[in-house]
Amino acid sequence: MYQADGTRYEKMEYAYCGHSGLKMPRVALGFWNNFGYPQSYETMRGIVRRAFDLGVTHMDLANNYGPPAGAAEENFGRILKEDLGPYRDELIISSKAGYSMWPGPYGDGGSRKYLMASLDQSLLRMGLDYVDIFYHHRVDRETPLEETMQTLADIVRQGKALYVGISNYRSEDMRRAYAILKEMHVPLLINQVNYSMLDRWVERDGLLDTCAELGVGSIIFSPLQQGLLTDRYLKGIPQGSRADQNRTMRRDSVTPEVVAKVEKLNALAARRGQTMAAMALAWVLRGNKAGTVLCGASSPEQMEANVACLRNRTFTEEELKQIDEILGS
C-alpha cells in the first residue's frame, strides 16, 4: 500500500506554514463529524488510508470531535496503531481544546487547568506522546488571554506539542495572542478559521492579510459551507443529509435563493472542467493567501475528489467577477 520511495508526495502541493520551516499540504483531512458513530470503522480507516496515499499528511482533530466527543481521536488512534504507526514522522497530527468537553467548571474554555487536562486525555486516546500542533479552539473572554497563551507555551516546552495555534480568532485577538507568545519566544504557527464563497467574514476582517503581516499560517475549515457548495442540494434535501437531520446545518439554510446561486456556480465549475466542490475548494486557495484547505470526507472517493481541486486552482479575472456577481458579493 505505502510506497517506500515517497511517490505519494508527488500528488500533493505543499507550502511553508507562515514564517515557519514546517511545510503543510494544500489539502488536509478534518475529522469533525465523520469519524464518530454510527460511521463504519472500515470506512473511516479507508478514508485515512486514501488520504495518506494522496499525500495528505495533515490530520486535524479536536477533543470534542465525534460524535460523541472523543470518538474521533479514539478511532484515529486505532487507525494509527493498525496502519499508520510506522509513518508517524511523515504526519502532522493536530488536536484542539476550547469547547465544552466534560461537566463541571474545568471542562471548557481556555484555563490552564482545562487545556492541560484535555491535551493529556487527547494524547491518551490517540496513543501518542505528542501532537504536532495543539490549538486553542476558540476565544474565551472569561479567561485572561495571557493565561491561555502561557499554557500553550508551556505545552511546547514540555514536549507535548511541537507547535501551537489558535482557531476562530479574529485579527484583533490574533494580534494579542501573537504578541504574548512572542514575548515567551514561542511562535504562533497558525490560525484555523472558517471561510467560503458564501461566508466571507475573513475578507471583511482582513484576517489573511494579518496572517501574512505577522508570518502566521492559515488553514480554512468549512470551505464547502457544510455541503451547500456542492451539487448535493440542487434537487432538494437528500434523506440522511446534514440538513435533513438538522445536524451541523439547518434545513432552512437550504433556501431557493441559495440553491439558485449554487446552480449558476455549478455551471461555471462545469465550464472550468471541475465539480462544484472542487471549484469551491480551489477558490479558497486562489492566490495562495490561504495556506491549506481543511476538508471532511465521508468516503475514500470523496477524499480523492477533494484533492482533485489542485488540478485547477487558477481563476481568470472574469471568472472571479462572475462568482462575485452570482453571489452578490
Secondary structure per residue as TSV (DSSP state, phi and psi in degrees):
chain	resnum	aa	ss	phi	psi
A	1	M	-	360.0	-47.9
A	2	Y	-	-102.4	129.3
A	3	Q	-	-82.7	123.7
A	4	A	T	-68.0	-23.0
A	5	D	T	-85.9	-0.7
A	6	G	-	75.6	21.6
A	7	T	G	-65.6	-17.3
A	8	R	G	-60.3	-27.4
A	9	Y	G	-75.9	-11.1
A	10	E	G	-72.5	-15.6
A	11	K	G	-89.4	-5.1
A	12	M	S	-125.4	151.3
A	13	E	-	-98.4	143.9
A	14	Y	E	-128.8	150.6
A	15	A	E	-146.0	149.0
A	16	Y	E	-63.3	140.4
A	17	C	-	-87.4	104.1
A	18	G	T	59.3	-137.0
A	19	H	T	-95.1	16.7
A	20	S	S	-86.2	176.1
A	21	G	S	-95.1	8.3
A	22	L	-	-91.2	122.5
A	23	K	E	-90.0	135.1
A	24	M	E	-116.8	146.7
A	25	P	E	-69.9	149.0
A	26	R	S	-65.9	-26.6
A	27	V	E	-121.0	128.0
A	28	A	E	-119.3	161.4
A	29	L	E	-102.1	121.2
A	30	G	E	-97.1	140.5
A	31	F	-	-102.6	8.6
A	32	W	T	-70.7	122.7
A	33	N	T	79.5	-14.0
A	34	N	T	-114.0	5.0
A	35	F	S	-125.0	31.8
A	36	G	S	-122.9	-146.2
A	37	Y	S	-109.0	144.5
A	38	P	S	-95.3	24.7
A	39	Q	S	-57.2	141.1
A	40	S	-	-67.9	133.2
A	41	Y	H	-60.9	-40.1
A	42	E	H	-65.2	-33.2
A	43	T	H	-66.0	-45.8
A	44	M	H	-58.8	-44.8
A	45	R	H	-61.8	-41.8
A	46	G	H	-64.2	-37.9
A	47	I	H	-63.0	-47.3
A	48	V	H	-65.5	-44.2
A	49	R	H	-62.3	-42.6
A	50	R	H	-67.4	-40.6
A	51	A	H	-58.5	-46.7
A	52	F	H	-62.7	-40.3
A	53	D	H	-64.5	-22.4
A	54	L	T	-90.2	3.8
A	55	G	T	87.3	9.3
A	56	V	-	-78.4	99.5
A	57	T	-	-92.5	-15.0
A	58	H	E	-100.1	120.4
A	59	M	E	-111.9	116.3
A	60	D	E	-106.5	116.3
A	61	L	-	-124.6	177.5
A	62	A	-	-155.1	161.3
A	63	N	T	-60.1	-34.0
A	64	N	T	-97.7	9.6
A	65	Y	-	-77.4	142.3
A	66	G	T	-171.7	-118.1
A	67	P	T	-82.1	159.9
A	68	P	T	-74.9	175.0
A	69	A	T	-53.8	133.4
A	70	G	T	95.4	-18.7
A	71	A	H	-66.3	-38.4
A	72	A	H	-62.4	-43.1
A	73	E	H	-66.4	-39.3
A	74	E	H	-62.2	-45.6
A	75	N	H	-67.1	-39.0
A	76	F	H	-66.3	-38.3
A	77	G	H	-59.4	-38.7
A	78	R	H	-67.2	-40.7
A	79	I	H	-64.9	-39.3
A	80	L	I	-59.4	-46.5
A	81	K	I	-64.1	-39.7
A	82	E	I	-86.3	-27.2
A	83	D	I	-129.2	-55.4
A	84	L	I	-100.0	0.8
A	85	G	G	-51.2	-45.1
A	86	P	G	-64.9	-13.2
A	87	Y	G	-109.5	20.6
A	88	R	G	-53.3	-39.4
A	89	D	G	-76.4	-3.9
A	90	E	G	-101.0	6.1
A	91	L	-	-117.7	146.8
A	92	I	E	-107.7	110.8
A	93	I	E	-111.2	126.6
A	94	S	E	-122.7	154.5
A	95	S	E	-142.0	172.6
A	96	K	E	-145.6	162.4
A	97	A	E	-149.6	144.4
A	98	G	-	168.1	-30.9
A	99	Y	S	-95.1	168.3
A	100	S	-	-58.9	130.1
A	101	M	-	-126.4	-38.5
A	102	W	S	-146.9	161.5
A	103	P	S	-64.7	160.7
A	104	G	S	94.7	179.5
A	105	P	T	-79.4	-4.3
A	106	Y	T	-113.6	11.8
A	107	G	S	-109.3	26.4
A	108	D	S	-161.6	156.1
A	109	G	S	98.6	-139.6
A	110	G	S	-137.0	19.6
A	111	S	-	-72.9	158.2
A	112	R	H	-60.4	-41.7
A	113	K	H	-56.1	-49.5
A	114	Y	H	-69.6	-46.8
A	115	L	H	-64.6	-43.6
A	116	M	H	-63.8	-45.8
A	117	A	H	-65.0	-42.3
A	118	S	H	-63.8	-44.0
A	119	L	H	-63.7	-40.8
A	120	D	H	-59.1	-41.5
A	121	Q	H	-65.6	-41.4
A	122	S	H	-62.6	-44.8
A	123	L	H	-61.1	-39.2
A	124	L	H	-65.6	-44.2
A	125	R	H	-62.3	-37.1
A	126	M	H	-89.9	-10.1
A	127	G	T	71.3	36.7
A	128	L	-	-116.2	155.4
A	129	D	S	-88.5	-25.2
A	130	Y	-	-156.8	158.8
A	131	V	E	-107.3	157.7
A	132	D	E	-75.7	-40.0
A	133	I	E	-132.8	131.9
A	134	F	E	-119.7	125.3
A	135	Y	E	-106.2	147.0
A	136	H	E	-85.9	124.8
A	137	H	-	-78.5	-21.4
A	138	R	S	-162.2	158.8
A	139	V	-	-69.5	134.4
A	140	D	-	-118.3	104.4
A	141	R	T	-70.8	-14.6
A	142	E	T	-92.7	-6.1
A	143	T	S	-116.6	133.2
A	144	P	-	-56.6	133.1
A	145	L	H	-60.4	-30.5
A	146	E	H	-60.5	-38.9
A	147	E	H	-66.4	-44.4
A	148	T	H	-62.9	-46.2
A	149	M	H	-70.3	-35.0
A	150	Q	H	-61.0	-39.9
A	151	T	H	-64.4	-43.7
A	152	L	H	-59.9	-42.3
A	153	A	H	-63.3	-41.5
A	154	D	H	-67.3	-33.4
A	155	I	H	-62.1	-39.7
A	156	V	H	-65.4	-45.5
A	157	R	H	-66.4	-28.1
A	158	Q	T	-80.5	-7.0
A	159	G	T	80.3	12.9
A	160	K	S	-85.2	-13.7
A	161	A	E	-148.6	143.4
A	162	L	E	-82.1	-33.7
A	163	Y	E	-138.5	160.7
A	164	V	E	-127.4	152.9
A	165	G	E	-143.8	-179.2
A	166	I	E	-131.8	160.0
A	167	S	E	-139.6	142.9
A	168	N	S	63.0	28.5
A	169	Y	-	-98.4	130.0
A	170	R	-	-83.5	175.0
A	171	S	H	-56.1	-46.4
A	172	E	H	-61.1	-46.3
A	173	D	H	-69.4	-34.6
A	174	M	H	-64.5	-40.4
A	175	R	H	-60.3	-42.1
A	176	R	H	-65.3	-44.9
A	177	A	H	-62.2	-43.2
A	178	Y	H	-59.5	-45.6
A	179	A	H	-65.4	-40.9
A	180	I	H	-64.6	-46.4
A	181	L	H	-65.4	-35.9
A	182	K	H	-62.3	-38.2
A	183	E	H	-62.8	-27.3
A	184	M	T	-92.9	4.0
A	185	H	T	61.8	33.6
A	186	V	-	-121.7	116.2
A	187	P	-	-72.6	145.8
A	188	L	E	-84.0	111.8
A	189	L	E	-75.8	-43.7
A	190	I	E	-159.3	151.6
A	191	N	E	-123.8	128.1
A	192	Q	E	-106.4	120.4
A	193	V	E	-139.0	161.3
A	194	N	E	-88.0	142.2
A	195	Y	-	-163.3	135.2
A	196	S	B	-158.7	173.3
A	197	M	T	-55.6	-33.9
A	198	L	T	-90.4	-13.7
A	199	D	B	-134.4	100.7
A	200	R	-	-113.2	30.0
A	201	W	H	-58.1	-30.4
A	202	V	H	-58.2	-38.1
A	203	E	H	-69.1	-43.4
A	204	R	H	-65.2	-34.8
A	205	D	H	-77.0	-22.6
A	206	G	T	73.4	24.6
A	207	L	H	-64.2	-42.5
A	208	L	H	-67.1	-32.5
A	209	D	H	-67.8	-38.4
A	210	T	H	-64.3	-41.6
A	211	C	H	-58.4	-45.1
A	212	A	H	-63.4	-41.2
A	213	E	H	-62.2	-41.9
A	214	L	H	-87.5	-11.8
A	215	G	T	77.4	28.8
A	216	V	-	-100.0	135.4
A	217	G	E	-73.5	165.8
A	218	S	E	-134.0	144.3
A	219	I	E	-138.4	132.6
A	220	I	E	-106.5	128.0
A	221	F	E	-110.2	164.4
A	222	S	-	55.4	42.7
A	223	P	T	-69.8	-18.2
A	224	L	T	-102.6	10.5
A	225	Q	G	50.7	52.8
A	226	Q	G	57.7	29.7
A	227	G	G	99.5	-8.9
A	228	L	T	-62.3	-35.6
A	229	L	T	-90.4	46.9
A	230	T	S	-136.7	-176.4
A	231	D	S	-90.0	9.7
A	232	R	T	-67.2	-33.4
A	233	Y	T	-106.7	14.7
A	234	L	T	-70.2	-23.8
A	235	K	T	-118.0	31.9
A	236	G	S	108.7	-175.0
A	237	I	-	-95.4	110.6
A	238	P	-	-65.5	145.0
A	239	Q	T	-62.3	133.1
A	240	G	T	87.6	-5.1
A	241	S	S	-73.3	169.0
A	242	R	T	-59.5	-42.2
A	243	A	T	-67.4	-38.2
A	244	D	T	-61.2	-37.9
A	245	Q	T	-94.6	3.2
A	246	N	T	51.2	41.4
A	247	R	S	-111.2	105.7
A	248	T	S	69.0	-7.4
A	249	M	S	-149.8	132.6
A	250	R	-	-80.8	145.8
A	251	R	G	-57.6	-37.9
A	252	D	G	-74.6	-0.7
A	253	S	G	-81.5	-16.4
A	254	V	S	-90.6	75.2
A	255	T	-	-88.9	158.5
A	256	P	H	-56.9	-34.2
A	257	E	H	-66.1	-43.3
A	258	V	H	-66.5	-43.8
A	259	V	H	-61.1	-40.1
A	260	A	H	-62.7	-39.3
A	261	K	H	-67.0	-42.9
A	262	V	H	-66.3	-34.0
A	263	E	H	-59.7	-42.2
A	264	K	H	-68.2	-39.9
A	265	L	H	-64.6	-38.9
A	266	N	H	-62.2	-38.1
A	267	A	H	-65.9	-39.6
A	268	L	H	-65.0	-42.2
A	269	A	H	-60.1	-40.8
A	270	A	H	-62.2	-37.9
A	271	R	H	-67.0	-26.8
A	272	R	T	-84.9	-4.9
A	273	G	T	77.4	29.0
A	274	Q	-	-128.5	161.1
A	275	T	-	-75.9	163.7
A	276	M	H	-58.2	-43.9
A	277	A	H	-63.5	-44.1
A	278	A	H	-62.8	-39.0
A	279	M	H	-66.9	-39.5
A	280	A	H	-63.8	-39.5
A	281	L	H	-68.2	-43.5
A	282	A	H	-62.6	-36.6
A	283	W	H	-61.0	-41.2
A	284	V	H	-63.2	-35.3
A	285	L	H	-87.5	-1.9
A	286	R	G	-57.2	140.5
A	287	G	G	70.1	1.5
A	288	N	G	64.1	17.6
A	289	K	-	-67.7	-43.4
A	290	A	S	-89.2	134.4
A	291	G	-	-77.1	-45.2
A	292	T	E	-140.7	144.4
A	293	V	E	-109.0	133.0
A	294	L	E	-102.7	119.0
A	295	C	E	-117.9	138.0
A	296	G	-	-86.3	169.5
A	297	A	-	-156.1	141.1
A	298	S	S	-107.7	0.7
A	299	S	S	-159.6	158.8
A	300	P	H	-59.2	-36.1
A	301	E	H	-64.2	-37.6
A	302	Q	H	-67.8	-35.3
A	303	M	H	-62.6	-42.5
A	304	E	H	-63.8	-39.9
A	305	A	H	-64.8	-35.3
A	306	N	H	-64.3	-46.1
A	307	V	H	-65.1	-25.1
A	308	A	G	-62.3	-15.5
A	309	C	G	-60.5	-23.8
A	310	L	G	-73.2	-13.6
A	311	R	G	-68.8	-24.6
A	312	N	-	-154.2	92.6
A	313	R	-	-117.7	23.9
A	314	T	-	-105.1	133.2
A	315	F	-	-118.7	141.9
A	316	T	-	-78.9	161.2
A	317	E	H	-59.6	-36.6
A	318	E	H	-65.8	-40.1
A	319	E	H	-65.3	-42.5
A	320	L	H	-63.7	-37.6
A	321	K	H	-65.6	-41.9
A	322	Q	H	-62.6	-41.5
A	323	I	H	-60.8	-45.6
A	324	D	H	-64.2	-38.6
A	325	E	H	-67.0	-40.8
A	326	I	H	-62.0	-41.5
A	327	L	H	-89.5	-6.9
A	328	G	T	69.0	31.8
A	329	S	-	-90.9	360.0
